[in-house]
Amino acid sequence: MTETVPAPGPVEEPPPAIPIGVRVAQLTAEYGDAPAVISGDTTRSWTELDRRTNRLARALLARGVVLGDLVTIGLPNSVEFVEACVACWKAGAVPQPVSAAMPPLELQGIVELANPPLVIARGDIPLDRPIADVDELIAEAEDDGPLPTVVSPAYKAPASGGSTGRPKLIVSAQAGVVEPFGSMVWKHRPGGTVLMPGPMYHNGPFTSAMAGLLNGSTMVLMPRFDAEGVLRLVQEHRATWLYLVPAMMSRIWRLPEEVRAAYDLSSLETVWHLAAPCPPWLKEAWIDWVGPEVLMELYAGTEAQAGTIISGTEWLEHRGSVGTVLYGEMTILGPDGEQLPPGTVGEVYLRRGPGQGPSYRYIGAEARTRGDWESLGDIGWMDEDGYLYLADRRTDMILVGGSNVYPAEVEAALDEHPQVASSAVIGLPDPDLGQVVHAIVQPAPGLTDVDLDDLRRHLAERLVRYKQPRTFELVSEPLRDDAGKVRRSQLLADRVPAQQ
């Protein structure tokens, strides 16, 4: 029987948490005119960040923001995004980040859940509440002196559509303080340089990059991902820390070898990847490139009940694993809630460790539970040593003639083909087999087509027959968003009319 796997212990008592406003003031006293945040052509020193966010926080308070309010932030990756978040914390509010490109109707649904006094965004958006951008708000307050110390009751409240597409908010139970544990997990260090090419409205980029900034690292934000641009910025800023998702890793790796070799990446001490399954071939290529101790992987949900990490060195000994439990507890349960033995695929369930309170609360959704265990919908198994291996999400699994097909496995094989930039796999209805595998493929840069005969041969060498796609569809647009996420439920809905 698979035993419940807790985090290792005992752990030294961490130092006390520091209110974020206090922490920014401390870093300003230490680093002064050194750069705190860089994005495109804009740089803010620590002094500028502290003073501007003092003004911005006062403007929020004058606009009616009170302790504990959620403030929706619909800004792209930018210095202003960071300023808006820091100002929320200083005012005792909760940053509630969303995509700046979110359609108005979807944004309205999130705003109805968050109920913010105002939305910080650019442009004229049809919403039922006030909208202001950062410069407009800063112009409303002249006092840039320190504010009274307050602590927001929640550090963040990101939105998630999940597999259903219905919006929900995931409100962190961590208050607006700097938790030393976060910087230890992410391997940040004072004086480092964090390079973030991922969208900050997603939890992984938000949590990891903010932890670096508040630990005394310079944050370099890319306004948008660009494969060669990542390498250029690593070299230009001597970045010590980099966040990626597998889709980004693939695009960088598929750059011409002479382009990759032209940049000096020797400053990198830590490269993280998370948010989506990483094909083994791609992971191995990056381990060979940056080094096994540099490449790190984390598995957890925004809900943060529990999480695993694994280094490249460990991964080479446990190929395909996402690691062992770092915090909280995990187990594998069968369809009737029974614990499954090592090596048996089931649903991954998580919970907080003994004596720990909740790590989050939902607005607009209910947790999927069995007793005090919660599921994020992932399917996987554990080995005898407690290493977790993920198969796919429960809702994405395809049933072909009674056999389970995990889209992530098929996509990993597809993406290994040199003519494929990215792929998404869904199950289409079939009167005989129930479902058949359908592959949606974006050709590699510079190509408008893919040699499907060669692709089929490639897949036949890697997948048993029932896992091989029966049909293929070529598309010109990326299948994953900037955070590496693919919404298969929407892809399926676009191709299979709803039953009347």
Residue pairs with C-beta under 8 A, 6 or more apart in sequence:
1 339
1 340
1 341
2 331
2 332
2 339
2 340
2 341
2 342
2 344
2 381
2 382
3 331
3 339
4 329
4 330
4 331
4 339
5 324
5 325
5 329
5 330
5 331
5 382
5 386
5 388
6 325
6 328
6 329
6 353
6 354
7 306
7 325
7 326
7 327
7 328
7 329
7 353
8 324
8 325
14 179
14 180
14 181
15 180
17 175
17 177
17 178
17 179
17 180
18 26
18 177
18 178
19 89
19 149
19 150
19 151
19 176
19 177
19 178
20 86
20 89
20 90
20 152
20 176
20 177
20 178
20 214
21 89
21 90
21 146
21 147
21 149
21 150
22 149
23 178
23 214
24 46
24 49
24 50
24 53
24 86
24 90
24 214
25 50
25 146
27 36
27 46
27 214
27 216
28 46
28 47
28 49
28 50
30 46
30 216
31 45
31 46
31 216
32 45
32 46
32 47
33 45
33 46
33 47
34 45
34 46
34 218
35 43
35 44
35 45
35 46
35 218
36 44
36 45
36 46
36 48
36 49
36 213
36 218
36 219
37 43
37 44
37 49
37 79
37 82
37 213
37 218
37 219
37 221
38 44
38 79
38 218
38 219
38 220
38 221
38 237
39 77
39 78
39 79
39 220
39 221
39 222
39 223
40 78
40 223
42 78
42 79
43 79
44 52
44 79
44 82
44 83
49 82
49 83
49 86
51 144
52 83
52 138
52 144
53 83
53 86
53 87
53 90
54 90
54 143
54 144
54 145
54 146
54 147
55 138
55 141
55 142
55 143
55 144
56 83
56 84
56 86
56 87
56 134
56 137
56 138
56 141
57 87
57 88
57 90
57 91
57 147
58 91
58 141
58 143
58 147
59 87
59 137
59 138
59 140
59 141
60 71
60 87
60 88
60 91
60 93
60 118
60 137
61 91
62 140
62 141
63 117
63 118
63 130
63 132
63 137
63 140
64 117
64 118
65 71
65 88
65 91
65 93
65 117
65 118
66 92
66 93
66 117
67 92
67 93
67 150
67 152
67 153
68 92
68 93
68 94
68 152
68 153
68 154
69 93
69 94
69 116
69 117
70 93
70 94
70 96
70 114
70 115
70 116
70 157
70 169
70 171
71 84
71 88
71 93
71 94
71 95
71 96
71 116
71 117
71 118
71 119
71 120
72 96
72 97
72 98
72 107
72 110
72 111
72 114
72 116
72 119
72 120
72 121
73 81
73 84
73 85
73 88
73 95
73 96
73 97
73 98
73 119
73 120
73 121
73 201
74 97
74 98
74 99
74 100
74 102
74 107
74 119
74 120
74 121
74 122
74 125
75 81
75 84
75 100
75 120
75 121
75 122
75 133
75 134
76 100
76 101
76 199
76 223
76 224
77 196
77 199
77 200
77 221
77 222
77 223
77 224
78 221
78 223
79 221
80 133
80 134
80 135
81 97
81 200
81 221
82 200
82 213
82 219
82 221
83 134
84 95
84 120
84 134
85 95
85 97
85 210
88 94
88 95
88 152
89 95
89 152
89 155
89 176
90 147
90 150
91 147
91 150
92 150
92 151
92 152
92 176
93 152
94 152
94 153
94 154
94 155
94 156
94 157
94 171
94 176
95 156
95 157
96 110
96 114
96 116
96 156
96 157
96 158
96 159
96 169
97 156
97 158
97 159
97 200
97 201
97 206
98 107
98 110
98 159
98 201
99 199
99 201
100 121
100 122
100 201
102 110
104 125
104 126
104 127
106 167
107 125
107 127
108 126
108 127
108 128
109 167
110 159
110 167
110 169
111 119
111 127
111 128
111 129
113 159
113 167
113 168
113 169
113 363
113 364
114 157
114 169
114 363
116 129
117 129
117 130
118 129
118 130
118 131
118 132
119 125
119 127
119 129
119 130
119 131
119 132
120 131
120 132
120 133
120 134
120 137
121 131
121 132
121 133
122 133
124 131
125 131
151 175
151 176
151 177
152 175
152 176
153 175
153 176
154 171
154 172
154 173
154 174
154 175
154 176
155 172
155 174
155 175
155 176
155 177
156 171
156 172
156 203
156 206
156 207
157 169
157 170
157 171
157 172
157 363
158 169
158 170
158 201
158 202
158 203
158 206
158 302
159 167
159 168
159 169
159 170
159 201
160 167
160 168
160 169
160 170
160 203
160 302
161 167
161 168
161 487
162 168
162 365
162 377
163 377
163 393
163 395
163 396
163 487
163 488
163 489
164 489
165 487
165 489
165 490
166 364
166 365
167 364
168 362
168 363
168 364
168 365
169 362
169 363
169 364
170 203
170 302
170 303
170 360
170 361
170 362
171 360
171 361
171 362
171 363
172 304
172 359
172 360
173 357
173 358
173 359
173 360
173 361
174 359
178 214
178 215
181 327
182 207
182 211
183 189
183 211
183 212
183 214
183 215
185 211
185 298
185 307
185 309
185 326
185 327
186 208
186 211
186 212
186 241
186 270
186 272
187 241
187 269
187 270
187 296
188 194
188 211
188 212
188 215
188 217
188 241
189 215
189 216
189 217
189 240
189 269
190 215
190 216
190 217
191 216
191 217
192 212
192 216
192 217
192 218
192 240
192 241
192 269
193 217
193 218
193 220
193 237
193 238
193 239
193 240
193 241
193 267
194 208
194 209
194 212
194 213
194 217
194 218
194 219
194 220
194 239
194 240
194 241
194 242
194 243
195 220
195 222
195 230
195 233
195 234
195 237
195 239
195 241
195 242
195 243
196 205
196 208
196 209
196 219
196 220
196 221
196 222
196 243
197 222
197 225
197 226
197 229
197 230
197 242
197 243
197 244
197 248
198 204
198 205
198 225
198 243
198 244
198 245
198 248
198 275
198 482
198 483
198 484
199 205
199 481
199 482
199 483
200 206
200 209
200 221
202 275
202 482
202 483
202 485
203 302
204 243
204 245
204 274
204 275
204 483
205 243
205 483
208 243
208 272
209 219
209 221
209 243
212 219
212 241
213 219
217 240
217 241
218 237
220 233
220 237
220 239
222 229
222 230
222 233
224 482
225 248
225 251
225 482
227 248
227 251
227 252
227 254
227 255
228 252
228 255
228 259
230 242
230 244
230 248
230 252
231 252
231 255
231 259
231 260
231 262
231 263
231 265
232 263
233 239
234 242
234 263
234 264
234 265
234 267
234 268
235 263
235 264
235 265
235 267
238 267
239 267
239 268
240 267
240 268
240 269
240 270
241 268
241 269
241 270
241 271
241 272
242 268
242 270
242 271
242 272
243 272
243 273
244 252
244 271
244 272
244 273
245 273
245 274
245 275
245 276
245 480
245 483
245 484
246 273
246 275
246 276
246 277
246 278
246 279
246 282
246 484
247 276
247 422
247 478
247 480
247 484
248 484
249 273
249 278
249 282
249 286
250 279
250 282
250 415
250 421
250 422
251 421
252 260
253 260
253 282
253 285
253 286
253 289
254 418
254 421
254 444
254 445
260 289
265 289
265 290
268 290
268 294
269 294
270 294
270 296
271 286
271 290
271 294
271 295
271 296
272 296
272 297
272 298
273 283
273 286
273 295
273 296
273 297
274 297
274 298
274 299
274 300
275 483
275 484
275 485
276 408
276 480
276 484
276 485
276 486
277 390
277 392
277 408
277 411
277 412
278 297
279 411
279 412
279 413
279 415
279 416
280 319
280 320
280 412
281 412
281 416
282 412
282 415
282 416
283 295
283 297
283 312
283 315
286 295
286 312
287 295
287 312
287 315
287 316
291 312
292 311
292 312
292 313
292 315
292 316
293 311
293 312
293 313
294 312
295 311
295 312
295 315
296 309
296 310
296 311
296 312
297 309
297 310
297 315
297 322
297 323
298 307
298 308
298 309
298 322
298 323
299 307
299 308
299 309
299 322
299 323
299 388
299 390
300 306
300 307
300 308
301 350
301 376
302 360
303 350
303 359
303 360
303 367
303 374
303 376
304 328
304 359
304 360
305 328
305 350
305 351
305 352
305 359
305 360
305 374
306 325
306 327
306 328
306 329
306 330
306 350
306 351
306 352
306 353
307 325
307 326
307 327
307 328
308 322
308 323
308 324
308 325
308 326
308 330
308 388
309 323
309 324
309 326
310 318
310 321
310 322
310 323
310 324
310 387
314 321
314 323
315 321
318 383
318 385
318 387
320 389
321 383
321 387
321 388
321 389
322 388
322 389
322 390
323 387
323 388
324 385
324 386
324 387
324 388
325 386
325 388
327 353
328 350
328 351
328 352
328 353
328 356
328 359
329 350
329 351
329 352
329 353
330 348
330 349
330 350
330 382
330 388
331 339
331 348
331 349
331 373
332 339
332 340
332 344
332 345
332 346
332 347
332 348
332 349
332 380
332 381
332 382
333 339
333 340
333 346
333 347
333 349
333 370
333 373
334 340
334 344
334 346
334 347
335 346
337 370
337 371
340 346
340 381
342 381
342 382
342 383
342 384
343 381
343 382
343 383
343 384
344 381
345 379
345 380
345 381
345 391
345 404
346 379
346 380
346 381
347 375
347 377
347 378
347 379
347 394
348 375
348 376
348 378
348 379
348 380
348 388
348 390
349 370
349 373
349 374
349 375
350 373
350 374
350 375
350 376
351 372
351 373
351 374
352 358
352 359
367 374
368 374
368 375
368 376
368 377
369 375
375 394
377 393
377 394
377 395
378 390
378 391
378 392
378 393
378 394
379 390
379 391
379 392
379 393
379 394
379 397
379 406
380 388
380 389
380 390
380 391
381 388
381 389
381 391
382 388
382 389
383 389
390 408
391 397
391 406
391 408
391 409
392 406
392 407
392 408
392 409
395 489
396 406
396 407
396 408
396 488
397 404
397 405
397 406
397 407
398 404
398 405
398 406
398 407
398 425
398 426
398 427
398 435
398 437
399 405
399 427
399 434
399 435
400 427
400 433
400 434
400 435
400 436
400 437
400 466
400 467
401 432
401 433
401 434
401 466
402 434
403 466
405 427
405 437
405 466
405 467
407 424
407 425
407 426
407 488
409 463
409 467
410 423
410 425
410 437
410 439
410 459
410 463
410 467
410 468
410 469
411 423
411 424
411 425
413 458
413 459
413 462
413 463
414 420
414 423
414 425
414 439
414 441
414 455
414 459
414 469
415 422
415 423
416 458
416 462
417 450
417 454
417 455
417 458
418 444
419 443
419 444
419 447
419 450
419 451
419 454
419 455
420 441
420 442
420 443
420 444
420 450
420 455
421 442
421 443
421 444
421 445
421 478
422 441
422 442
422 478
422 479
422 480
423 439
423 440
423 441
423 442
423 479
424 439
424 440
424 479
424 480
424 486
424 488
424 491
425 437
425 438
425 439
425 440
425 469
425 488
426 438
426 440
426 488
426 491
426 492
426 495
427 435
427 436
427 437
427 438
427 492
428 435
428 436
428 437
428 438
428 471
428 492
428 495
428 496
429 435
429 496
430 436
436 470
436 471
437 467
437 468
437 469
437 470
438 469
438 470
438 471
438 472
438 473
438 495
439 469
439 471
439 472
439 473
440 472
440 473
440 475
440 479
440 491
441 450
441 455
441 472
441 473
441 474
441 475
442 474
442 475
442 476
442 477
442 478
442 479
443 449
443 450
443 474
443 476
448 476
449 474
450 472
450 474
452 472
455 472
456 468
459 468
459 469
460 468
479 486
479 491
480 486
